[in-house]
Each structure stands twice: as C-alpha cells, then as structure tokens.
Amino acid sequence: MSVRRRLTTTTGAVLLTLTVAGCSGLGRTAVGPVTYEARGAKVVRVMSPPVQGCHRLPLGATRVENGTLVDLILYRTPHCRGEDTIYLPTNSTDSIAPGTLAWHSYTIVH
C-alpha cells in the first residue's frame, strides 16, 4: 500500500470518528408520538420527545399510547421517581385501573 493511500485512509478514519463524536451530542428524539388521555377525556399528543430527561404529564394520564420506536417507563410522580412504575414497550398502550393514581411522568429507555 502506498504512503498516499495510507494517509488518505487514515485521514478518512479520523474524519469519520470526529463526525460521529460530534453528532452524538445532538439532541436525539424518540421517533413517533406519545399520546395520552387525561382525566376528562382530553387527548394530548407529543411528537418525537427528546430521549434525555424526565417528561411530565401535567394533567395526569389515565391512558398512555407509545407510538415511538423506543420503550417508556411510566411514573405516578411528576419527577420520574418512585417504585410504582410500568414498562411500556413500543407500539403498546396502558390504561390505569379505576380508583388508582394517574401517570404523571415518563422516561425513555435508550
């Protein structure tokens, strides 16, 4: 292999590594909608929420539909904490049982 070819290959590998490292810090999103129904039958749809952080459901959700390409964890508290959680896989729905607390936040499994 010639010196020029090795240099070109090495330069390409370095540029590719820098490009991937630079893009990893961008705000990634969960592709698709998270739809929830609040008490009083109000329906809210959030399109492609960011994968980082805790996402609040300010009105409380009695039904959550995960139409994203990633899984969710639902919480009964507004700060994504607590033991009473549920794992909601992609393309599935969860409804609370009558008389139980509504869902108030969720995180995205990534």
PyMOL commands that set and color helices and strands:
alter all, ss='L'
color gray80, all
select helices_A, chain A and resi 3-23
alter helices_A, ss='H'
color red, helices_A
select strands_A, chain A and resi 33-38+42-47+55-66+72-75+85-88+92-95+103-108
alter strands_A, ss='S'
color yellow, strands_A
deselect
rebuild
show_as cartoon
